Structures are given as structure tokens and as C-alpha cells.
Amino acid sequence: MTALILAGLGKSYDGVETIRGIDLEVAAGEFVVLVGSSGCGKSTVLRMIAGLEQVSAGSIRIGGADVTHAPAAARGVAMVFQSYALYPHMTVRQNLSFGLRNMKVPRDQIAAQVAHAAEILELEDLLDRMPHQLSGGQRQRVAIGRAIVRDPTIFLFDEPLSNLDADLRVRMRHELARLHRRLGATMIYVTHDQVEAMTLADRLVVLDKGRISQVGTPLEIYERPANVFTAGFIGSPRMNLLDATVVGHHGGDTLFEVVGGIRFAKACGEALHIGDRVTIGLRPEHVRTGQDGDGIALALRVEAVEALGHSTFLYAHLGGVGEFRAKLDGHHAVPVSGALTLYADPARILLFDAAGQAMASGTY
């Protein structure tokens, strides 16, 4: 069963269109993550699903019912916000039960649902504490518990981990993944954090300026970005995107020249003519220190080094091109301002046409 259908969804403010023609189907039990840069519209889409923002165009169907203009309370969804939004004068138990009490749910049912949520989130020992007595992670679990007690059709999460420190974010990510497996519930999650997006999602929805740029599994989007925006957005450090021109053909390969004079041959899979302009994409981790076969030599001047022990990030200048990012496994003692030659495998290079759309470019 399809839990959610967005058809031509749009939003305008004072005549300015901010969300444009969003079409998306979410299956029951699926964990879908909306990701994109700040201002792309991901939280606005979530708030329209929740009924907190009016829809300017298109429709929203939840469980087969048209809820486009239904009030928030009638949609059967529960939203967890970036701020915990707990009532400071209420205990954890009272915070968990507040919504149900307002809905006039019988006391015994409220007690059962609160106990169930507390057991799932390991809050049993905290039920009589006040919010100021809780850690950030515990407060966020209480906020999630308020959603669970309502037994919603869909859980909506609006950057729920952004106020937590790095270590707690990791633990809460694991708890959310475990919660999804345990409940089997439909979850729609908004974040700008790529690690959250890649590790939590069954499917990613990449948004760019109010439109869907690409939908797919995290691995599909990482390995086969549909366009230059997705290619440059997904991945950290982000993909190197370089301008190139077709300069010839040899056998079944097309010959390319990157700005700066670097040439390479690659089986393209599409007809290109001499003089055609393309963009090539190369992930930072798809370069190596030793030449192997027909690797493309990249003469770099290192400008910054981030040594993380398990890997080394290099930020360098590629002659004639500009900034270039590389990620090497393990520790590498690379001097800043020093010269370094790295090598790229042509098979790892992605190609995008003049309009920024992905081209058939062999095996990634």
C-alpha cells in the first residue's frame, strides 16, 4: 500500500513560487529522507504534508485519502521538530500523555500507550523527571515518544538531531534506525546532514531550489547521480566537477581535454562531436598515489591537509583548473605547498552534458 502520494505539489509566497511540481510516492513502512542545501524547500514540503503550511498547488494523499486541505489533526501524522518543544513545567509522563489527554482518550489507554512508548525508547526510569533534568538525547527521545503514543500513519522528522553534539548524533541515528525496524512505520525525515541521509534512508529525495533533483537509494544516487547538482551535493568531500571538451575519437573511445590541458580517453556510450563541451565528475576517493595502467596524471599543488588517521583529505590546486579535492586511505605525510601527482582511473570518471545531465559513461 502507498502511504503517501504527492502530486504536483507546489507552494508560493506572495506570488513567488518556492516549491515546484513535487511528485513523490512513499510506500508504507518506507524510510524516506529529504535532503538538500539550506533554502531548497525540504522543511516546507514536510510542513505541507503535516498540514502546517497551506498547499498552493497539487495534492496530498495519505493512505488513499485526499488530505490536501484537511486540518493537521485529521491527517494521522506526527511531527518531531528540531527543537524538542517539551513543556518545561510537565514531567516526562505528562509530556508524553498531553496530546492524548487533549484528544479525550480514556485514561487506561493513555497509560498503556505511554508505557509502550517509554519501553520502546527506554524512558521507563525517566517518566517522573522534568525536562531540565534530562540530557539532550533523552529530551529528543521524549519528543519522539510524543509522536509514538499517537500511533500515527506517518512519522515526520524535521532535522531532529541538529541540536545534539557529534557523538550523541551518532547514537541517536542508530536509535532511529532501530526504532524504524521495530515499528515498521512510514518515516519521512528532513536533514542537511549527508551522513544521516546516507545511513538512514531507504530512498533519498534530493531537492534543489524547490524541485526534485533525483530520487533513489543512497547507493544509486552516490554512484549514478542524474545531474551535476546531485553529483556535487552528495558526497563529502564533494565531487570534483571540471569543464572539458571533446577533441577527437580513437577506436571506440572519445578523447577529452580538460581545461588546463589534461587529456584522456574514455568509452562514452553516447555520440559526441569534436568541440562538444561536457563536465567531468571525479570523486575525491577515486584517485591514487601510484600510476596503474592508463591512469590520468594530475599535477597538484597541495594547499591544505586534513589528517584523520584512517584517511587523509587533500585540498589542492590543479593547474589550469583550480581547486581539486582528494581523499586518500590511511595517513599520508603530505607537505602543504608541496607538489604531488595523483592518478585517476578514466573508468571512474562520470560525464555530464552541456545541460548538466548525466551521460552514459561506462562502469562507475
Contacts in CASP RR format, 6 or more apart in sequence:
PFRMAT RR
TARGET T0000
AUTHOR 0000-0000-0000
METHOD contacts of the structure
MODEL  1
MTALILAGLGKSYDGVETIRGIDLEVAAGEFVVLVGSSGCGKSTVLRMIA
GLEQVSAGSIRIGGADVTHAPAAARGVAMVFQSYALYPHMTVRQNLSFGL
RNMKVPRDQIAAQVAHAAEILELEDLLDRMPHQLSGGQRQRVAIGRAIVR
DPTIFLFDEPLSNLDADLRVRMRHELARLHRRLGATMIYVTHDQVEAMTL
ADRLVVLDKGRISQVGTPLEIYERPANVFTAGFIGSPRMNLLDATVVGHH
GGDTLFEVVGGIRFAKACGEALHIGDRVTIGLRPEHVRTGQDGDGIALAL
RVEAVEALGHSTFLYAHLGGVGEFRAKLDGHHAVPVSGALTLYADPARIL
LFDAAGQAMASGTY
1 27 0 8 1.000
1 28 0 8 1.000
1 63 0 8 1.000
2 25 0 8 1.000
2 26 0 8 1.000
2 27 0 8 1.000
2 28 0 8 1.000
2 61 0 8 1.000
2 63 0 8 1.000
2 64 0 8 1.000
3 26 0 8 1.000
3 27 0 8 1.000
3 28 0 8 1.000
3 29 0 8 1.000
3 30 0 8 1.000
3 62 0 8 1.000
3 63 0 8 1.000
3 153 0 8 1.000
3 154 0 8 1.000
3 186 0 8 1.000
4 24 0 8 1.000
4 25 0 8 1.000
4 26 0 8 1.000
4 49 0 8 1.000
4 60 0 8 1.000
4 61 0 8 1.000
4 62 0 8 1.000
4 63 0 8 1.000
4 154 0 8 1.000
4 186 0 8 1.000
4 188 0 8 1.000
5 24 0 8 1.000
5 25 0 8 1.000
5 26 0 8 1.000
5 59 0 8 1.000
5 60 0 8 1.000
5 61 0 8 1.000
5 64 0 8 1.000
6 22 0 8 1.000
6 23 0 8 1.000
6 24 0 8 1.000
6 25 0 8 1.000
6 45 0 8 1.000
6 49 0 8 1.000
6 58 0 8 1.000
6 59 0 8 1.000
6 60 0 8 1.000
7 23 0 8 1.000
7 58 0 8 1.000
7 59 0 8 1.000
7 61 0 8 1.000
8 21 0 8 1.000
8 22 0 8 1.000
8 23 0 8 1.000
8 57 0 8 1.000
8 58 0 8 1.000
8 59 0 8 1.000
9 19 0 8 1.000
9 21 0 8 1.000
9 22 0 8 1.000
9 23 0 8 1.000
9 24 0 8 1.000
9 45 0 8 1.000
9 48 0 8 1.000
9 55 0 8 1.000
9 57 0 8 1.000
9 58 0 8 1.000
9 59 0 8 1.000
9 60 0 8 1.000
10 17 0 8 1.000
10 19 0 8 1.000
10 20 0 8 1.000
10 21 0 8 1.000
10 22 0 8 1.000
10 48 0 8 1.000
10 55 0 8 1.000
10 56 0 8 1.000
10 57 0 8 1.000
10 58 0 8 1.000
11 17 0 8 1.000
11 18 0 8 1.000
11 19 0 8 1.000
11 44 0 8 1.000
11 48 0 8 1.000
11 53 0 8 1.000
11 54 0 8 1.000
11 55 0 8 1.000
11 56 0 8 1.000
11 57 0 8 1.000
12 18 0 8 1.000
12 56 0 8 1.000
12 57 0 8 1.000
17 56 0 8 1.000
18 41 0 8 1.000
18 44 0 8 1.000
18 210 0 8 1.000
19 41 0 8 1.000
19 44 0 8 1.000
19 45 0 8 1.000
19 48 0 8 1.000
19 56 0 8 1.000
19 210 0 8 1.000
20 209 0 8 1.000
20 210 0 8 1.000
20 211 0 8 1.000
21 57 0 8 1.000
21 58 0 8 1.000
21 211 0 8 1.000
22 45 0 8 1.000
22 210 0 8 1.000
22 211 0 8 1.000
22 212 0 8 1.000
23 212 0 8 1.000
24 32 0 8 1.000
24 205 0 8 1.000
24 212 0 8 1.000
24 215 0 8 1.000
26 32 0 8 1.000
26 154 0 8 1.000
26 186 0 8 1.000
26 188 0 8 1.000
27 186 0 8 1.000
28 63 0 8 1.000
28 186 0 8 1.000
29 184 0 8 1.000
29 185 0 8 1.000
29 186 0 8 1.000
29 187 0 8 1.000
30 186 0 8 1.000
30 187 0 8 1.000
30 202 0 8 1.000
30 203 0 8 1.000
31 180 0 8 1.000
31 186 0 8 1.000
31 187 0 8 1.000
31 189 0 8 1.000
31 200 0 8 1.000
31 201 0 8 1.000
31 202 0 8 1.000
31 203 0 8 1.000
32 187 0 8 1.000
32 188 0 8 1.000
32 189 0 8 1.000
32 201 0 8 1.000
32 202 0 8 1.000
32 203 0 8 1.000
32 204 0 8 1.000
32 205 0 8 1.000
33 188 0 8 1.000
33 189 0 8 1.000
33 190 0 8 1.000
33 191 0 8 1.000
33 196 0 8 1.000
33 197 0 8 1.000
33 200 0 8 1.000
33 201 0 8 1.000
33 203 0 8 1.000
33 204 0 8 1.000
33 205 0 8 1.000
34 42 0 8 1.000
34 45 0 8 1.000
34 46 0 8 1.000
34 188 0 8 1.000
34 189 0 8 1.000
34 190 0 8 1.000
34 191 0 8 1.000
34 205 0 8 1.000
34 207 0 8 1.000
35 42 0 8 1.000
35 190 0 8 1.000
35 191 0 8 1.000
35 192 0 8 1.000
35 194 0 8 1.000
35 197 0 8 1.000
35 204 0 8 1.000
35 205 0 8 1.000
35 206 0 8 1.000
35 207 0 8 1.000
35 233 0 8 1.000
35 234 0 8 1.000
36 42 0 8 1.000
36 192 0 8 1.000
36 206 0 8 1.000
36 207 0 8 1.000
36 208 0 8 1.000
36 233 0 8 1.000
37 192 0 8 1.000
37 208 0 8 1.000
37 233 0 8 1.000
38 192 0 8 1.000
40 207 0 8 1.000
40 208 0 8 1.000
40 209 0 8 1.000
40 210 0 8 1.000
41 207 0 8 1.000
41 210 0 8 1.000
42 190 0 8 1.000
42 192 0 8 1.000
42 207 0 8 1.000
43 158 0 8 1.000
43 159 0 8 1.000
43 190 0 8 1.000
44 53 0 8 1.000
45 190 0 8 1.000
45 207 0 8 1.000
46 79 0 8 1.000
46 156 0 8 1.000
46 158 0 8 1.000
46 188 0 8 1.000
46 190 0 8 1.000
47 53 0 8 1.000
47 158 0 8 1.000
48 54 0 8 1.000
48 55 0 8 1.000
48 60 0 8 1.000
49 60 0 8 1.000
49 62 0 8 1.000
49 75 0 8 1.000
49 77 0 8 1.000
49 154 0 8 1.000
49 156 0 8 1.000
49 188 0 8 1.000
50 72 0 8 1.000
50 75 0 8 1.000
50 77 0 8 1.000
50 79 0 8 1.000
50 156 0 8 1.000
51 67 0 8 1.000
51 70 0 8 1.000
51 71 0 8 1.000
51 72 0 8 1.000
51 75 0 8 1.000
52 72 0 8 1.000
52 79 0 8 1.000
54 69 0 8 1.000
55 68 0 8 1.000
55 69 0 8 1.000
58 68 0 8 1.000
59 66 0 8 1.000
59 68 0 8 1.000
60 66 0 8 1.000
60 67 0 8 1.000
60 68 0 8 1.000
61 67 0 8 1.000
61 68 0 8 1.000
62 75 0 8 1.000
62 76 0 8 1.000
62 77 0 8 1.000
62 153 0 8 1.000
62 154 0 8 1.000
63 153 0 8 1.000
67 74 0 8 1.000
67 75 0 8 1.000
75 153 0 8 1.000
76 150 0 8 1.000
76 152 0 8 1.000
76 153 0 8 1.000
76 154 0 8 1.000
77 152 0 8 1.000
77 153 0 8 1.000
77 154 0 8 1.000
77 155 0 8 1.000
77 156 0 8 1.000
78 146 0 8 1.000
78 147 0 8 1.000
78 148 0 8 1.000
78 150 0 8 1.000
78 152 0 8 1.000
78 154 0 8 1.000
78 155 0 8 1.000
78 156 0 8 1.000
79 147 0 8 1.000
79 155 0 8 1.000
79 156 0 8 1.000
79 157 0 8 1.000
79 158 0 8 1.000
80 140 0 8 1.000
80 143 0 8 1.000
80 144 0 8 1.000
80 146 0 8 1.000
80 147 0 8 1.000
80 155 0 8 1.000
80 156 0 8 1.000
80 157 0 8 1.000
80 158 0 8 1.000
80 160 0 8 1.000
81 143 0 8 1.000
81 158 0 8 1.000
81 160 0 8 1.000
82 158 0 8 1.000
82 159 0 8 1.000
82 160 0 8 1.000
82 162 0 8 1.000
82 163 0 8 1.000
83 163 0 8 1.000
84 131 0 8 1.000
84 136 0 8 1.000
84 139 0 8 1.000
84 140 0 8 1.000
84 142 0 8 1.000
84 143 0 8 1.000
84 163 0 8 1.000
85 143 0 8 1.000
86 95 0 8 1.000
86 131 0 8 1.000
86 139 0 8 1.000
86 142 0 8 1.000
86 143 0 8 1.000
87 94 0 8 1.000
87 95 0 8 1.000
87 98 0 8 1.000
87 131 0 8 1.000
88 130 0 8 1.000
88 131 0 8 1.000
88 132 0 8 1.000
89 130 0 8 1.000
90 98 0 8 1.000
90 130 0 8 1.000
90 131 0 8 1.000
91 127 0 8 1.000
91 128 0 8 1.000
91 129 0 8 1.000
91 130 0 8 1.000
92 118 0 8 1.000
92 123 0 8 1.000
92 126 0 8 1.000
92 127 0 8 1.000
92 128 0 8 1.000
92 129 0 8 1.000
92 130 0 8 1.000
92 131 0 8 1.000
92 134 0 8 1.000
92 142 0 8 1.000
93 114 0 8 1.000
93 127 0 8 1.000
93 128 0 8 1.000
95 131 0 8 1.000
95 142 0 8 1.000
95 146 0 8 1.000
96 114 0 8 1.000
96 117 0 8 1.000
96 118 0 8 1.000
96 123 0 8 1.000
96 127 0 8 1.000
96 142 0 8 1.000
96 145 0 8 1.000
96 146 0 8 1.000
96 149 0 8 1.000
97 110 0 8 1.000
97 114 0 8 1.000
97 149 0 8 1.000
98 146 0 8 1.000
99 146 0 8 1.000
99 149 0 8 1.000
99 150 0 8 1.000
100 109 0 8 1.000
100 110 0 8 1.000
100 113 0 8 1.000
100 114 0 8 1.000
100 149 0 8 1.000
100 150 0 8 1.000
101 110 0 8 1.000
105 113 0 8 1.000
110 149 0 8 1.000
113 149 0 8 1.000
113 151 0 8 1.000
114 127 0 8 1.000
114 149 0 8 1.000
115 124 0 8 1.000
116 148 0 8 1.000
116 149 0 8 1.000
117 123 0 8 1.000
117 145 0 8 1.000
117 148 0 8 1.000
117 149 0 8 1.000
118 124 0 8 1.000
118 126 0 8 1.000
118 127 0 8 1.000
118 145 0 8 1.000
120 145 0 8 1.000
120 148 0 8 1.000
120 179 0 8 1.000
120 182 0 8 1.000
120 183 0 8 1.000
121 141 0 8 1.000
121 142 0 8 1.000
121 144 0 8 1.000
121 145 0 8 1.000
121 148 0 8 1.000
121 175 0 8 1.000
121 179 0 8 1.000
122 141 0 8 1.000
123 138 0 8 1.000
123 141 0 8 1.000
123 142 0 8 1.000
123 145 0 8 1.000
126 134 0 8 1.000
126 138 0 8 1.000
126 142 0 8 1.000
131 139 0 8 1.000
131 142 0 8 1.000
134 142 0 8 1.000
135 168 0 8 1.000
136 163 0 8 1.000
136 164 0 8 1.000
136 168 0 8 1.000
137 164 0 8 1.000
137 168 0 8 1.000
137 171 0 8 1.000
137 172 0 8 1.000
140 160 0 8 1.000
140 161 0 8 1.000
140 163 0 8 1.000
140 164 0 8 1.000
140 172 0 8 1.000
141 175 0 8 1.000
143 160 0 8 1.000
144 160 0 8 1.000
144 176 0 8 1.000
144 179 0 8 1.000
147 155 0 8 1.000
148 183 0 8 1.000
152 185 0 8 1.000
153 186 0 8 1.000
154 185 0 8 1.000
154 186 0 8 1.000
154 187 0 8 1.000
154 188 0 8 1.000
155 185 0 8 1.000
155 186 0 8 1.000
155 187 0 8 1.000
155 188 0 8 1.000
156 187 0 8 1.000
156 188 0 8 1.000
156 189 0 8 1.000
157 176 0 8 1.000
157 187 0 8 1.000
157 188 0 8 1.000
157 189 0 8 1.000
157 190 0 8 1.000
158 190 0 8 1.000
159 190 0 8 1.000
159 191 0 8 1.000
159 192 0 8 1.000
159 193 0 8 1.000
160 172 0 8 1.000
160 176 0 8 1.000
160 189 0 8 1.000
161 168 0 8 1.000
161 169 0 8 1.000
161 172 0 8 1.000
161 173 0 8 1.000
161 191 0 8 1.000
161 193 0 8 1.000
161 196 0 8 1.000
162 191 0 8 1.000
162 193 0 8 1.000
164 172 0 8 1.000
169 193 0 8 1.000
169 196 0 8 1.000
173 195 0 8 1.000
173 196 0 8 1.000
173 199 0 8 1.000
173 200 0 8 1.000
176 189 0 8 1.000
176 200 0 8 1.000
177 199 0 8 1.000
177 200 0 8 1.000
180 187 0 8 1.000
180 200 0 8 1.000
189 196 0 8 1.000
189 200 0 8 1.000
189 201 0 8 1.000
191 197 0 8 1.000
194 234 0 8 1.000
194 235 0 8 1.000
194 236 0 8 1.000
195 236 0 8 1.000
197 204 0 8 1.000
197 218 0 8 1.000
198 204 0 8 1.000
198 218 0 8 1.000
198 222 0 8 1.000
198 234 0 8 1.000
199 218 0 8 1.000
201 217 0 8 1.000
201 218 0 8 1.000
202 217 0 8 1.000
203 215 0 8 1.000
203 216 0 8 1.000
203 217 0 8 1.000
204 214 0 8 1.000
204 215 0 8 1.000
204 216 0 8 1.000
204 217 0 8 1.000
204 218 0 8 1.000
204 221 0 8 1.000
204 234 0 8 1.000
205 212 0 8 1.000
205 214 0 8 1.000
205 215 0 8 1.000
205 216 0 8 1.000
206 212 0 8 1.000
206 213 0 8 1.000
206 214 0 8 1.000
206 215 0 8 1.000
206 221 0 8 1.000
206 229 0 8 1.000
206 230 0 8 1.000
206 233 0 8 1.000
206 234 0 8 1.000
207 213 0 8 1.000
208 229 0 8 1.000
208 230 0 8 1.000
208 233 0 8 1.000
213 226 0 8 1.000
213 227 0 8 1.000
213 229 0 8 1.000
213 230 0 8 1.000
213 233 0 8 1.000
214 221 0 8 1.000
214 225 0 8 1.000
214 226 0 8 1.000
214 227 0 8 1.000
214 230 0 8 1.000
221 230 0 8 1.000
221 234 0 8 1.000
222 234 0 8 1.000
222 235 0 8 1.000
223 364 0 8 1.000
224 358 0 8 1.000
224 364 0 8 1.000
225 231 0 8 1.000
225 232 0 8 1.000
225 234 0 8 1.000
225 239 0 8 1.000
225 350 0 8 1.000
225 358 0 8 1.000
226 357 0 8 1.000
226 358 0 8 1.000
227 352 0 8 1.000
227 356 0 8 1.000
227 357 0 8 1.000
227 358 0 8 1.000
228 241 0 8 1.000
228 279 0 8 1.000
228 352 0 8 1.000
228 356 0 8 1.000
231 239 0 8 1.000
231 241 0 8 1.000
231 281 0 8 1.000
231 350 0 8 1.000
231 352 0 8 1.000
231 358 0 8 1.000
232 238 0 8 1.000
232 239 0 8 1.000
232 241 0 8 1.000
235 283 0 8 1.000
237 284 0 8 1.000
237 313 0 8 1.000
237 315 0 8 1.000
237 325 0 8 1.000
237 327 0 8 1.000
238 284 0 8 1.000
238 325 0 8 1.000
239 281 0 8 1.000
239 282 0 8 1.000
239 283 0 8 1.000
239 284 0 8 1.000
239 350 0 8 1.000
240 281 0 8 1.000
240 282 0 8 1.000
240 283 0 8 1.000
240 284 0 8 1.000
240 324 0 8 1.000
240 325 0 8 1.000
241 279 0 8 1.000
241 280 0 8 1.000
241 281 0 8 1.000
241 352 0 8 1.000
242 258 0 8 1.000
242 259 0 8 1.000
242 279 0 8 1.000
242 280 0 8 1.000
242 281 0 8 1.000
242 282 0 8 1.000
242 318 0 8 1.000
242 321 0 8 1.000
243 258 0 8 1.000
243 259 0 8 1.000
243 277 0 8 1.000
243 278 0 8 1.000
243 279 0 8 1.000
244 256 0 8 1.000
244 257 0 8 1.000
244 258 0 8 1.000
244 259 0 8 1.000
244 277 0 8 1.000
244 278 0 8 1.000
244 279 0 8 1.000
244 280 0 8 1.000
245 256 0 8 1.000
245 257 0 8 1.000
245 275 0 8 1.000
245 276 0 8 1.000
245 277 0 8 1.000
245 278 0 8 1.000
246 254 0 8 1.000
246 255 0 8 1.000
246 256 0 8 1.000
246 272 0 8 1.000
246 273 0 8 1.000
246 274 0 8 1.000
246 275 0 8 1.000
246 276 0 8 1.000
246 277 0 8 1.000
246 278 0 8 1.000
247 255 0 8 1.000
247 256 0 8 1.000
247 257 0 8 1.000
247 263 0 8 1.000
247 274 0 8 1.000
247 275 0 8 1.000
248 254 0 8 1.000
248 255 0 8 1.000
248 274 0 8 1.000
249 255 0 8 1.000
249 274 0 8 1.000
250 265 0 8 1.000
252 267 0 8 1.000
253 265 0 8 1.000
253 266 0 8 1.000
253 267 0 8 1.000
253 268 0 8 1.000
254 265 0 8 1.000
254 266 0 8 1.000
254 267 0 8 1.000
254 268 0 8 1.000
254 272 0 8 1.000
255 263 0 8 1.000
255 264 0 8 1.000
255 265 0 8 1.000
256 263 0 8 1.000
256 264 0 8 1.000
256 265 0 8 1.000
256 266 0 8 1.000
256 278 0 8 1.000
256 280 0 8 1.000
257 263 0 8 1.000
258 264 0 8 1.000
258 280 0 8 1.000
258 321 0 8 1.000
259 320 0 8 1.000
259 321 0 8 1.000
260 319 0 8 1.000
260 320 0 8 1.000
260 321 0 8 1.000
261 320 0 8 1.000
262 296 0 8 1.000
262 297 0 8 1.000
262 298 0 8 1.000
262 321 0 8 1.000
264 295 0 8 1.000
264 296 0 8 1.000
264 346 0 8 1.000
264 349 0 8 1.000
265 294 0 8 1.000
265 346 0 8 1.000
266 346 0 8 1.000
266 347 0 8 1.000
266 349 0 8 1.000
266 351 0 8 1.000
266 361 0 8 1.000
266 362 0 8 1.000
267 361 0 8 1.000
267 362 0 8 1.000
268 351 0 8 1.000
268 359 0 8 1.000
268 360 0 8 1.000
268 361 0 8 1.000
268 362 0 8 1.000
269 359 0 8 1.000
269 360 0 8 1.000
269 361 0 8 1.000
269 362 0 8 1.000
270 359 0 8 1.000
270 360 0 8 1.000
272 278 0 8 1.000
276 354 0 8 1.000
277 354 0 8 1.000
278 351 0 8 1.000
278 352 0 8 1.000
278 353 0 8 1.000
278 354 0 8 1.000
278 359 0 8 1.000
279 351 0 8 1.000
279 352 0 8 1.000
279 353 0 8 1.000
279 356 0 8 1.000
280 349 0 8 1.000
280 350 0 8 1.000
280 351 0 8 1.000
280 352 0 8 1.000
281 349 0 8 1.000
281 350 0 8 1.000
281 351 0 8 1.000
281 352 0 8 1.000
282 344 0 8 1.000
282 348 0 8 1.000
282 349 0 8 1.000
282 350 0 8 1.000
283 327 0 8 1.000
283 348 0 8 1.000
284 313 0 8 1.000
284 325 0 8 1.000
284 326 0 8 1.000
284 327 0 8 1.000
285 327 0 8 1.000
286 344 0 8 1.000
286 345 0 8 1.000
286 348 0 8 1.000
287 298 0 8 1.000
287 326 0 8 1.000
287 327 0 8 1.000
287 328 0 8 1.000
287 342 0 8 1.000
287 343 0 8 1.000
287 344 0 8 1.000
288 328 0 8 1.000
288 342 0 8 1.000
288 343 0 8 1.000
288 344 0 8 1.000
288 345 0 8 1.000
289 328 0 8 1.000
289 332 0 8 1.000
289 342 0 8 1.000
289 343 0 8 1.000
290 342 0 8 1.000
290 343 0 8 1.000
291 297 0 8 1.000
291 343 0 8 1.000
292 343 0 8 1.000
292 345 0 8 1.000
294 346 0 8 1.000
295 343 0 8 1.000
295 344 0 8 1.000
295 345 0 8 1.000
295 346 0 8 1.000
296 343 0 8 1.000
296 344 0 8 1.000
296 345 0 8 1.000
296 346 0 8 1.000
297 341 0 8 1.000
297 342 0 8 1.000
297 343 0 8 1.000
298 318 0 8 1.000
298 324 0 8 1.000
298 341 0 8 1.000
298 342 0 8 1.000
298 343 0 8 1.000
298 344 0 8 1.000
299 318 0 8 1.000
299 319 0 8 1.000
299 339 0 8 1.000
299 341 0 8 1.000
300 314 0 8 1.000
300 316 0 8 1.000
300 317 0 8 1.000
300 318 0 8 1.000
300 319 0 8 1.000
300 324 0 8 1.000
300 326 0 8 1.000
300 339 0 8 1.000
300 340 0 8 1.000
300 341 0 8 1.000
300 342 0 8 1.000
301 316 0 8 1.000
301 317 0 8 1.000
301 319 0 8 1.000
301 337 0 8 1.000
301 338 0 8 1.000
301 339 0 8 1.000
301 340 0 8 1.000
302 314 0 8 1.000
302 315 0 8 1.000
302 316 0 8 1.000
302 334 0 8 1.000
302 335 0 8 1.000
302 336 0 8 1.000
302 337 0 8 1.000
302 338 0 8 1.000
302 339 0 8 1.000
302 340 0 8 1.000
303 315 0 8 1.000
303 316 0 8 1.000
303 317 0 8 1.000
303 336 0 8 1.000
303 337 0 8 1.000
304 314 0 8 1.000
304 315 0 8 1.000
304 336 0 8 1.000
305 312 0 8 1.000
305 313 0 8 1.000
305 314 0 8 1.000
305 315 0 8 1.000
305 334 0 8 1.000
305 336 0 8 1.000
306 312 0 8 1.000
306 313 0 8 1.000
306 314 0 8 1.000
306 315 0 8 1.000
307 331 0 8 1.000
307 332 0 8 1.000
309 330 0 8 1.000
309 331 0 8 1.000
310 329 0 8 1.000
310 330 0 8 1.000
311 327 0 8 1.000
311 328 0 8 1.000
311 329 0 8 1.000
311 330 0 8 1.000
312 327 0 8 1.000
312 328 0 8 1.000
312 330 0 8 1.000
312 331 0 8 1.000
312 332 0 8 1.000
312 334 0 8 1.000
313 325 0 8 1.000
313 326 0 8 1.000
313 327 0 8 1.000
314 325 0 8 1.000
314 326 0 8 1.000
314 327 0 8 1.000
314 328 0 8 1.000
314 334 0 8 1.000
314 340 0 8 1.000
315 323 0 8 1.000
315 324 0 8 1.000
315 325 0 8 1.000
316 323 0 8 1.000
316 324 0 8 1.000
316 325 0 8 1.000
316 326 0 8 1.000
316 340 0 8 1.000
317 323 0 8 1.000
317 324 0 8 1.000
318 324 0 8 1.000
326 342 0 8 1.000
334 340 0 8 1.000
347 362 0 8 1.000
347 363 0 8 1.000
347 364 0 8 1.000
348 364 0 8 1.000
349 361 0 8 1.000
350 358 0 8 1.000
350 361 0 8 1.000
350 364 0 8 1.000
351 358 0 8 1.000
351 359 0 8 1.000
351 361 0 8 1.000
352 358 0 8 1.000
352 359 0 8 1.000
353 359 0 8 1.000
END
